[in-house]
Amino acid sequence: IQNATRQRYTGLELEVGEKILGSCTELMACVRELILSSAELQREIVQSGQAGGTATDFYKRHSRWTEGLLSAAKAVGWGASTLVSTADDVVSGTGKFEQLEVTSHEIAASTAQLVAASRVKADKDSPNFNKVMGTSKSVANATASVVAASKQCMKMTEESKLVAVDYSQLSAVQVKRLDMEMQVKILELENELTEERRRLTTMRKMHYHGDGTTNGGS
């Protein structure tokens, strides 16, 4: 994607593309390491807890822990897949920087869930567990870099749009009309924001109520 970006874009678009794809590539590399180290730790946990039984027996005995671990792993994988398509959309101009930030935050949250699930059964002195902890910190740092790059690029893009508008050429009437239109738009956005936050809170309460799959147990 980065090579295609260099061939297709120039100027500000190229700079934005390089920053976004660079930070996302770093995050994807960290996510890959996290998934690999988590898989190794999971195998270690299962082997040490089989007690002569099979892996299937272990998963059945610890079904809630298994569900929490699988849920977290799937969420990390989904976030990584979404990040790739979102970054591509942002660079091509069809996506939004905010989508990139939300996806990054979701990856960070899923990573925390994965670490929490692993911590329940893992030997704290295990090298594999320490590796998971290390890679999870790398993911957290990389997600922060993506968010920072997204905010910076969004600011650069918005500033370039402002430069293109010469407000000094507007008449007093035009300025007044534009002022009122902006105030109306701000009020509309504030109302939309309040409503979306209400919907999000309602959805989370309904979906996560009583959800304790990451707390371990049999």
C-alpha positions in Angstrom: 0.0 0.0 0.0 2.8 2.4 0.8 4.5 1.9 -2.5 1.2 2.5 -4.3 0.7 5.7 -2.2 4.1 7.1 -3.3 3.3 6.5 -6.9 -0.2 7.9 -6.8 0.0 11.0 -4.5 2.2 14.1 -4.1 2.5 17.0 -1.7 0.1 17.0 1.4 -1.7 13.8 0.3 1.6 11.9 0.1 2.7 13.3 3.5 -0.5 12.3 5.1 -0.4 8.8 3.4 3.1 8.2 4.6 2.4 9.2 8.2 -0.8 7.1 8.4 0.5 4.0 6.7 3.8 4.2 8.6 2.1 4.2 12.0 -0.4 1.5 11.0 2.3 -0.7 9.6 4.1 -0.5 12.9 0.9 -1.3 14.8 0.2 -4.3 12.6 3.7 -5.7 13.2 3.2 -5.3 17.0 -0.2 -7.0 16.8 1.3 -9.9 14.9 3.9 -10.4 17.6 1.2 -10.2 20.3 -0.9 -12.9 18.6 2.1 -15.2 18.2 3.3 -14.8 21.8 -0.3 -15.3 23.0 -0.6 -18.5 21.1 2.6 -19.8 22.7 1.4 -18.9 26.1 -1.9 -20.5 25.6 -0.3 -23.8 24.6 1.9 -23.6 27.7 -1.1 -23.0 29.9 -3.0 -25.9 28.4 -0.1 -28.3 28.7 0.6 -27.4 32.3 -3.1 -27.8 33.2 -4.1 -30.9 31.4 -3.2 -33.2 34.3 -3.0 -36.2 32.1 -6.1 -35.3 30.1 -6.5 -33.8 26.7 -6.5 -30.2 25.6 -10.2 -30.5 24.9 -10.8 -31.7 28.5 -8.9 -28.7 29.7 -11.0 -26.2 27.7 -14.2 -27.9 28.9 -13.2 -27.6 32.5 -12.3 -23.9 32.1 -15.0 -23.0 29.6 -15.5 -19.4 30.9 -11.8 -18.7 30.7 -11.7 -20.2 27.2 -14.6 -18.1 26.0 -12.9 -14.9 27.3 -9.6 -15.8 25.7 -11.1 -16.6 22.4 -13.3 -13.5 22.5 -10.3 -11.3 23.1 -8.2 -13.0 20.4 -11.0 -12.6 17.9 -11.4 -8.9 18.8 -7.7 -8.2 18.3 -7.8 -10.0 14.9 -10.9 -8.1 13.9 -9.4 -4.8 14.9 -6.2 -5.5 12.9 -8.2 -6.4 9.8 -10.4 -3.3 10.2 -7.3 -1.2 10.7 -5.9 -2.2 7.3 -9.1 -1.4 5.4 -9.6 1.8 7.3 -6.1 3.1 6.7 -6.5 2.4 3.0 -9.8 4.3 3.0 -8.3 7.3 4.8 -5.3 7.5 2.5 -7.6 7.3 -0.6 -9.9 10.0 0.8 -12.9 7.8 1.3 -12.4 7.2 5.0 -12.3 9.4 8.1 -9.5 10.0 10.5 -11.9 9.4 13.4 -12.5 5.9 12.2 -8.8 5.2 12.4 -8.7 6.5 16.0 -11.7 4.4 17.1 -10.2 1.3 15.5 -6.9 1.9 17.3 -8.6 2.3 20.6 -10.6 -0.9 20.0 -7.3 -2.8 19.4 -5.8 -1.4 22.6 -8.9 -2.4 24.6 -8.9 -5.9 23.0 -5.3 -6.3 23.8 -5.9 -5.4 27.5 -8.7 -8.0 27.5 -6.4 -10.6 26.0 -3.7 -9.9 28.6 -6.2 -10.0 31.5 -7.5 -13.4 30.3 -4.0 -14.8 30.0 -3.0 -13.5 33.4 -5.7 -15.6 35.1 -4.1 -19.0 34.2 -0.5 -18.1 33.4 2.6 -18.7 35.5 3.7 -15.2 36.3 7.4 -16.3 36.0 6.9 -17.8 32.6 9.0 -16.3 29.8 6.1 -16.7 27.5 3.9 -14.6 29.9 6.5 -11.9 30.1 6.7 -11.9 26.3 3.0 -11.3 26.1 3.2 -8.5 28.6 6.0 -6.9 26.5 4.3 -7.2 23.2 1.1 -5.9 24.7 2.9 -2.7 25.8 4.3 -2.4 22.3 0.8 -2.6 20.9 -0.4 0.1 23.4 2.5 2.4 22.3 1.8 1.7 18.6 -1.9 2.5 18.9 -1.0 5.8 20.6 1.3 6.5 17.6 -1.6 5.8 15.2 -3.9 8.1 17.1 -1.3 10.9 17.3 -0.5 10.5 13.5 -4.3 10.6 12.7 -4.8 13.8 14.8 -1.8 15.5 13.2 -2.8 14.6 9.7 -6.4 15.7 10.3 -5.1 19.0 11.5 -2.9 19.4 8.5 -5.8 18.6 6.2 -8.1 21.0 7.9 -5.5 23.8 7.9 -5.0 23.3 4.1 -8.7 23.8 3.6 -8.7 27.0 5.7 -5.9 28.5 3.6 -8.0 28.0 0.5 -10.8 30.2 1.8 -10.0 33.9 1.9 -12.6 35.4 4.3 -11.1 38.9 3.9 -12.9 39.1 0.5 -16.3 38.6 1.9 -18.7 41.4 2.5 -20.2 42.2 5.9 -23.5 40.6 4.9 -21.8 37.5 3.6 -19.8 37.2 6.8 -22.9 37.5 9.0 -24.7 34.9 6.9 -21.8 32.5 7.1 -21.4 33.2 10.9 -25.1 32.2 11.4 -24.7 29.1 9.2 -21.7 28.0 11.3 -23.6 28.5 14.5 -26.4 26.4 13.3 -24.0 23.7 12.1 -22.3 23.7 15.5 -25.6 23.3 17.3 -26.6 20.4 15.0 -23.3 18.6 15.6 -23.6 19.1 19.4 -27.1 17.7 19.4 -26.0 14.7 17.2 -23.0 14.1 19.5 -25.3 14.0 22.6 -27.7 11.6 20.9 -24.9 9.3 19.7 -23.4 9.2 23.2 -26.8 8.3 24.6 -27.2 5.5 22.0 -23.7 4.2 22.7 -24.3 4.1 26.4 -27.6 2.2 25.9 -26.0 -0.3 23.6 -23.1 -1.0 25.9 -25.5 -1.5 28.9 -27.6 -4.0 27.0 -24.7 -5.9 25.4 -22.2 -6.0 28.3 -24.6 -6.4 31.2 -23.5 -9.3 33.3 -20.6 -10.1 31.0 -17.8 -11.7 33.0 -16.1 -13.9 30.5 -12.7 -12.5 31.1 -12.7 -13.1 34.9 -11.6 -16.7 34.5 -13.1 -19.6 36.4 -14.3 -23.0 35.2 
